[in-house]
């Protein structure tokens, strides 16, 4: 089955001290494993990243 969930990368790649990308709010592990994930796992990563963005984004 082909993956259809696109990467949430916004090409602002810099990791915080907490190992979270300041652009897409994924961890380095999530970024590394993205291409190997099934869509259900990708959707969970996106949800987790959204939750992190709400806690860590000064503009949200």
Secondary structure by P-SEA (a helix, b strand, c coil): cccccccccccccccccccccccccccaaaaaacccccaaaaaaaaaaaaaaaaaccccc
